[in-house]
Amino acid sequence: MVPRQFLRQFVNILDLASENDEFDPMSAEGFEPTDLNEVELLIREGRTYFDEEPADIQGYAAVEF
């Protein structure tokens, strides 16, 4: 596939995704990520990929201006 054809197909997929809320490009194109490392798996699951600081877990005090 030449770059021009790839870009044309990619832009068409982006257009479909922006115009149709129910369009899922991942399933429509048959893309399934494989060989993910540990950080990528954590991101895919929606978890943090770094160790949180104890202060971050507790939260922050409200700041008024």
C-alpha positions as CSV (number, residue, x, y, z in Angstrom):
1,M,0.0,0.0,0.0
2,V,1.4,3.4,-1.0
3,P,1.3,6.2,1.6
4,R,-1.3,8.1,-0.5
5,Q,-3.8,5.2,-0.4
6,F,-3.1,4.7,3.3
7,L,-3.8,8.3,4.1
8,R,-6.9,8.4,2.0
9,Q,-8.3,5.3,3.8
10,F,-7.2,6.7,7.2
11,V,-9.0,10.0,6.6
12,N,-12.1,8.1,5.4
13,I,-12.2,6.2,8.7
14,L,-11.7,9.4,10.7
15,D,-14.6,11.0,8.8
16,L,-16.9,8.0,9.5
17,A,-16.0,8.1,13.2
18,S,-16.7,11.8,13.5
19,E,-20.0,11.7,11.5
20,N,-21.5,8.5,13.1
21,D,-21.4,8.1,16.9
22,E,-22.1,4.4,16.7
23,F,-19.2,3.7,14.3
24,D,-16.3,1.8,16.0
25,P,-13.2,2.0,13.8
26,M,-11.4,-0.7,15.9
27,S,-14.0,-3.3,15.1
28,A,-14.8,-2.1,11.6
29,E,-11.2,-2.5,10.5
30,G,-10.6,-5.7,12.4
31,F,-7.8,-4.2,14.5
32,E,-6.8,-6.1,17.6
33,P,-3.7,-4.9,19.4
34,T,-1.2,-7.7,20.2
35,D,2.1,-8.0,22.0
36,L,1.3,-5.1,24.4
37,N,3.8,-4.5,27.2
38,E,2.9,-4.1,30.9
39,V,2.4,-0.3,30.7
40,E,0.3,-0.5,27.5
41,L,-1.9,-3.1,29.2
42,L,-2.4,-0.9,32.2
43,I,-3.4,2.1,30.0
44,R,-5.8,-0.1,28.0
45,E,-7.5,-1.1,31.3
46,G,-7.7,2.5,32.4
47,R,-5.3,2.1,35.3
48,T,-2.3,4.3,36.1
49,Y,1.0,3.1,34.8
50,F,3.0,4.7,37.6
51,D,3.1,4.4,41.4
52,E,0.8,7.0,42.9
53,E,2.2,9.2,45.7
54,P,0.4,8.9,49.0
55,A,-0.6,12.6,48.8
56,D,-2.2,11.9,45.4
57,I,-4.3,9.0,46.8
58,Q,-5.6,11.2,49.6
59,G,-6.5,14.1,47.3
60,Y,-5.9,17.8,47.6
61,A,-7.6,20.4,49.7
62,A,-9.9,22.9,48.0
63,V,-8.3,26.1,46.9
64,E,-10.3,29.3,46.7
65,F,-9.3,32.4,44.7
